Amino acid sequence: MLVTSLLPLLARYSLSFDLIAGPDETVTVTIIPRKADGKSPALETSETRPISITASAAEIDAELSRGEDGALGQLIATRRTLADQIAEQRQADEDAKAAAAEAAKARAAKTATAKPTAPTNSARGQAPSSPPADAKPDEPATLF
């Protein structure tokens, strides 16, 4: 029943197991998801977090026999949903970046093709091209 319960995880991950006998005839089953070779892109840290179940062997067997309706099945389904949401969010982020880059290129192209405006000649805006006739070389120029 353990392998049947883990088939949804095996479709996406490579799994390692750790079985530890505890006090009072309890057992701890730890399932460690890892990236399956060539099956998926880089995994999120939350996706590779180990799943640990501690109970009696009979309780673990009973929980696993519930399949997808059991705690492990629900956890697997939740992780798969979250991983899919993360992948969708990443794709939306990449699409938004591409759209922003295209918009920036369009603005740059529009700005480059726009004709520059000719500067207006005003007496106030221009600095004199030569010093006044009464300016002395050893004294600073004055506005008064």
N, C-alpha and C positions, 0 to 999 in steps of 0.2 A: 504494500500500500504506500510505502514511502516513495518509491520511484514514480508511481502513478501520480501522486500528489505533486511531485516536483517537475513533471513534464513541462508545464508552462515556463518554469525557470530554465529548464534545459534547452528550450528553444532559443533563448537569448543569451545564456551564460554557460560557462563551465563551472561546475560545482565541486567543492571540497567538503568533506564531512569530518567532524570531530565528535566522537562518542566518549563520554566520561561517566563512569559509575560514581554516584554520590552516596551520601549517608542515607540511611533508612530506605534502601532499595530504590532511590531515585536515579534517574538517568538524565544527563544533559546532552542534547543533540544540537550541535552547532553546524549550520549550513553556511558555507562561505562562497558567495558568488564571485566569479572572476570573468574577465573578458574571454569570450569564446573566440578562438582564432578565426579571423576573417568574417565573422558573423555580424559584428556590430562595431560602430565607431567607439571612440574613447568613452569610458563610462564615468558617470558622476560618482562622487564619493558616497552619496546616499544610496546609490544602486549597489555598491559593493560592500555595504555594511552587513556583517554577519547576522544571521537569524538564529536565535538561540531559544530552545525549548527545554525547560526543566520540569519533569514530572515523573510519575512512576511509568514503567514500561507499558503497562496496560492503558494508562491515561493517554500516553503519546500515541499508541496504536489506535485507540478509540478516536482521538482527534484527527489523526491522519486518515482514518476510514471515512470521515465525513467529506473528504475530497475538497472541492472548491467551496463548499459551505463551511468548512472548518476554519479555524483561526489561521492556519498556514496558507490555505487556499485564498482566503481574503487578503492576507498580507501580500501574497504573490500578485494578486490582481491589482491591489493598490499600488504596488511598486511599478508594475507594468504601465498602469495609467499615468503615474507620475513621470516615468521615463518618457512616455509618449508626449506628455505635455511639455516636458523640457525640450524634446526634439522639435516640437511645433513652435515653441517660443524662440528657439535658436534660428529656425528657418524664417520666422517673421522678422527677427532682428536683422538677419542677413538681407532679406528683401527690402527692409526699410533703409538699410545702409546703401544698398544699390540704388534705390530710388532717390535718396538724398544726393548721391554722387552724380547721378544723371541730371538732377535739377541744378546742381552747382555748375556742371559743364554747360548746360543750356544758358544759365545766367552769364557765365564767363564769355560764351560765344556771342550772346546778345550785346554785352558790354563792348566786346572787341569790335563788333561791326558798327556800333553807333558812332556817328561823326562827332568829333570833339568840337565844342563851341569856341568861336574866336574870342579872344580876350578883348574887353572894351578898353578904349583909351580914355583915361580921365586924368586930369591934371593932379588930383589929390593922390591917386594911387601910384603914381610913378615917382621914383626918386630922381633927383636931378642927375644928368649925365656928366656934369662937370661942376667943380666947386664955384661958389660966387666969386665975382671979380675982386672983391675987397678981402678975400680970405688970406690969412697969413699962414705960412707953412709951419710955424712953431706954436701956434695956438689952435685949440680945438674949435671946430665949427659950432655955431650957436643957431638956435631957431629964432632968436629975438633980434 
